[in-house]
Amino acid sequence: MIVASLVMIVGLLVGIGVVQAYGLRLSGVLVVPMYAVYALYDVLALPAFVIGVAAAYVGLAVLQRRTLLFGRQLLLAGMILSMVVPLAVFGGLLALGVLEVSLTTATFAGSILPGVAAYNYHQLDSDRRLEDVAASVGTLVGLIALGGSLVNLAMAPRLGRLTPPVLYGPNSDIAAARNAVIADMGGFLEISLPIVLLVIALGMLVSEGSYVRWGIRLNGIIALPLLALFALQSIAIIPLYVLGVAAVYGILKQFHRSTLLYGRVLLGTGLVIALAGSIPIAVFFPVASGLHLFFTAILIGIAAYNLHRMPPEHRSTSISLSTGAFALFLGGLRLVVTPEPGGALTADLSALPQIALLVACVVVGAVSALRLERLRPARSSADRQSAGTHT
């Protein structure tokens, strides 16, 4: 996990510097460093990334010309295209016997990132777009080289075993290529790709539904269902996430007040803080596999930034709705995914308090949803009266 986090942190810091110095997006805050880690973990991630970016970019160009979609709607469309097209291509090649291996579950969980990159390219002028692509490719190559140099047999006893492994893990292609695999430590929770696809799709649907219906953003587009999956491997992920979001949010708030930095720079800063803070936790309290801790740290950084940029009057409502949605995701996934022994909702008596807490979370979310529904007619009436007054 140390190497993966180091690659991410260096990539995020480079991205912050590029944004500040040149105004480039570097494909998106997370995209380049995240795909550097993916390329080291799963070699198929690179062609999947290229296919996803190309499909999403062309698809967004068509949608911009022929529909009235814009902003967040285009971003979501790009994410969907970047998930579906590579999955169809690799699935087809696998069915035809051209390929013998498919995308890993962990890699597919990040398949929305090429859509984010394509959306960012569309937001740039043509000359800046080429600069951004060139800078992104150069940074990606550099980060892959950095990560590859740190994964080797000589460093395995230190960097590999000090924390639960990610790039030294049994499913890591770079570790296999350099004979540095640590095979006796846990990996990613085994879940079929259709379930992951369904989880991501439901996460998008619930998140966007809340925003369209009530104007309230939940805690990330796909964060809640992913957290529910991680919690089935280790229940300690839940308190780790809650405490981590609170800590990073507090630090970001003070950082913003001191520097007045915002936007991509602040998001990148939050991610750096979360990833750096996750390393000592992984060293002294390895409560989950390296991949789950790594992804949880990323979700913590994103969630803390989302809370910071959210209107203060929306925060408590967003938290209660997110809590209820998470409980529903966790309960629903438990029906199709068998938890690990240390995971949530195992089939023993220890699950009874967890079920009670889950029900309470659903009630909290439902109460907030009902309150928002009661306010909708009043808001609509007020909007009509305001429009009539201005007329």
N, C-alpha and C positions, 0 to 999 in steps of 0.2 A: 504493500500500500504506500510505502514511503516514496518509491520511484514514481508511481502514478500521480501522487499528490504533488511531488516536486515538478513533474512535467506540467501539470495543470497550473501550478502557482507561477512558474516561469512564463508560461504562455499567457496567463492573465495579466501579469505585469507588463509583458511586451505589448499586449493589446491596449492597456491603459496608456502606456507611453505613446503608442501610435495614434490613439484618439486625441491625446493632448497636443502632440507635436504636429500631426499632419491632417487630422480630421477624418481619417479613414475608419471604416467600421470593422475591418479585418474579418469579414464574413459574419460577424456577430460576436458578442462577448465570450460565449462558451464554445463556439463551433470549432475553431482551429485547435485549441489545446485538448478539447474533448476527443476530437477525431485523431489526434496524435496518439492518445492513450488507446483508443479503439484499434488503430492500425497496428500497434504493437501487440495488442491482445488477440486480435482476430484479423488476419491478413485480408480476408474478404471485405473488411470494413471499407478499405480504400476504394475498390471498384463500386461498392454499394453507395458510397458517398458521392462519387462522380455521377453515377446514374441518377441518384436522388436529386442532386443539384440541377442536372440538365433537365430532368423531367419536370421538376417544380418550376424552374425558370421559364421553360417553354409554356407550361400550363398557365402560369401567372400572366405571361404576355397575352395569351389567348383570352383569359378571363378579363383582363384589363380592357381589351378592345371590344369584347362582345357582351360584357355584363356591367352592372353598376356596383360591383363589389369594390371595396376599398379598405385600407387600414387593417384593422384586426381581422376582418373577414378574409382578406387576401392572405394574411399570415397563416390563418388556420387552413385555408385551401392549400397553401404551399406545404404545410406540414403533412396533410393527408396524402398529397401526391408523392412526397418524398418517402412516405411509409409504404404505400401500396405498390408503386411501380417497381422498386428494387425487390420487394418480396415476390411479386409476380415473375420478374425476370429470373431470379435465382431459383424460385420454385419450378419454373418451366425448364430451366437447364438441368435441374436435379431430376425432374420427371423423365427427361429425354436421355438421361445417363451421361450428359456432358460433364456434369460436376458430381462428385461423390460426397461432398460436404455442403452444408447449408449455413446460413448466418446463425450465429449463436444467439441465445435469448438475451444475453447482456447487450450485444451489439444492436439487436433489433430495438431494444428499449430506448436507444438514442437515435432512432431513424427519423425523428422529427427535425433533427438539427440541419440536414441539407435543405429542408424547406425554409428554415430560418435564414440560412445563407442566401438562398435564391431570392427571398423577400428583400433582404438587405441590398442585394445587387440591384434590384429594381428601384430602390430608393435613391440610387446614386446616378449622377450624370455619366454619360458614356465614357468620357476620358477618365473620370475618377473610378469608374467601375473596373477598368483594366488595371489601374494602379492597385486597387483593393484586392483583385484576384491575384496579382503578382506578389503582393506583400503577404497574402494569406498562404500561398503555395510555399514561399520562402520560409515563413515562420513554421509551417507544418513540417517541412523537411528538416529544419533545424531541431524542432522538438522531438521528432522521431529519432534523429541521430542521438540526441541527448539521452532519451529513454533507453535506446538500444545499447548505448555505451555503459549504462548503469546496471544492466541485466547481464550478469555473467557468473560463472561458477565461483570465481574468487570472492565476489561480494555477496553471494547467496547466504552464507551464514550470518552476515550482519544485516544487510538491507532486506533480505528475504524473510528471515525468521524473527526479526525484531518486532514486526507487526504481522497480522494476518495478511497473506500475500494477495496481490492483484496481478501484477506483471510477472511475478515469480510463481504464480499458481499453476495447477495441473492443466488448465485449459488455455494457458497463454501461449500463443505461437512464438513470440520472441524468446520465452524461456525454453521452449522445446528446441528451437533452432540453436540456442547457445548452451544446451545441455545444463540448464540451471533450474530445472523444475523442482519445486518443493511440493511433493505429492501427498504429504500426510496432513495437510491443512485444508479446511473447508472451502468450497467454492460457492457459486451462485445457486440459489434455490432452483431446482429443476422444474421448469414449467414449459408447457408446449407453446409454440409460437401463436397458434390461434387464440389461446387464453390471453397472452400478452397483448395481441392486437385488439382483442375485445376490451381489455382493461384500459388501454390507451384511448380507444374510441369512446368508451363510457366516461373517462375522465374529461375528455374534450367536451362531450355533450353536456355533462353536468356543469362544468365550469362556464361554458358559453351560455347555457340555459339560465344560470343564475344572473349572469351579466345582462343578458337581453331582457329577462323578466323583471328584475329588480334593480339593475344598475350596480350590483354588488359583485366585486371580483373575489373569487375563492382563492385559496392559498396555492396558486400555481395551476397550470393547465392540466398537467398529468401527475402532479406531485402526490395527491391523495391516494389514488389507486396503487401507485408504486410503493408508497409507504406501507399500505396495507399488505402488499406482497412481502415486503421486507419483514414486517412484524410477524408474519407466519413462520419466518426462519428464526427470529429472535425477538421476544417481546420487549427486550431492553431498548430496541430501536425507538419505541414510542416516547419514553421519558427523555431519551437522548435527543430526539428531535425537538421536543417541546422546550427543554432547557437550552438547547443550542440556539433555537430561533430567538428566544428571549435574550440570551447573552449577545448574540451578533447584532440584533436589533438595537440594543442599548449602545453598543460600541459604534454602530453606524450613525446613530442619532447624534452622538457627541462628535464624531468625525465630520459629519455634514455641517454642524454648527461651527466647527473650528476652521473648516476649509472652504465651505460653500460649494464643494464639488457635488455633482448630481448626475443622474442619468447613467450612461454606460460605465463611467468611471466609478461611480458609487456602487453599482452592481458588481463590477469586477473586484472592488475592494471588499465587499461583503463576502464574495466567494473565496478570496484569498484568506480572509480571517477564518472562515468556517473550515477550509481545508487545512490550514496551519494548526488550528485548534483540534482537529480530529486526529492528528498524528500522536500526541501524547495520550489521548484517550485510547487509541488503538494499541499503544505500547503497554499501558498499565491496566486498561480495562477492555480487553478484546472481547466484547460482548456479542459480536457477530462476525461473519466472514468479511474478508477485506473488501470485496466488491460492494457488499451492502453498506459497510461503513463509509466507503468512498462515495457512493451515490447519495447516501444520507447527508453527508457533509455538503454536497452540491445543492441538494434540496433545501438544506438549512440556509445557505447563503442566499438562494433565490427567494425563499419565504421571508427572510428578514428584510430584504430590499423591498419586496412587494408590500409588506406591512408599513415600511417607512414612507413609501410614495403614495399610499392610500390616504384618502381624506380621513382625518381623525374621527369624524362622526360615523364612518363606515367600519372602523376597525373591529369593534366588539361584535357587530353583526356578522362581519366576514368570518371572524374566529368561530362563532357559534354555528354558522352554516357549514363551515369547513369541518368542524368537529362532528356534526351529524352526518355529513357526507362520508367522512372517513369511516365512521362506525358502520355505515351501510355497506361500503366497499369491503371492509374487513369481514363482516358477516356473510356477504354474498360470495366472496372468494373462498371462504372456509368451506363452502359447499362443494367446490370443485378442486381445491388444492389441499393436500394433506400437510399440516404444519410439521415442522421439525420438533424434536423433543423439547427444546427451549423456546418454542414459538408460542404465539397467542392461540387461544381457543383449542388447546389440545384436548384429547378425549379422556380427561380425568377430572377429579373433583376440583382441582385448582382452577378450572375454567369457569366455575360457577360465579365467583366474584367478577371475573372478566366479562361474563355475559351480562351481569347486572350493570356494570359500568358502561357497557356497550349500549344497553337499552337507555340508560340515562343520557348518554351522548346523543342518541337519536332523538330523544324527547327535547333536548336543548335546541337541536337544529330545527326540529319541527315547530317549536314555539316561535322561533325567529322567522321561519318561513310563513307561518300563519299571520304573524304581525305584519310582515311585508305585504302579504296579500290583502290584508284589510286596508292598508295605506294606499294601495294602487288606485281604487276608485276615487279616493279623496285627492290624490295627486292629479289624476286625469281631469277631474272637475276643476281643480285650481288652475291647471294649465289652460283649460278652455276659457275660464273667466279672465285669466291674464291676457290671453290672446284677444278676447273681446274688448277688453279695456284699451289695449294698445291700438286696436283697429279704430 
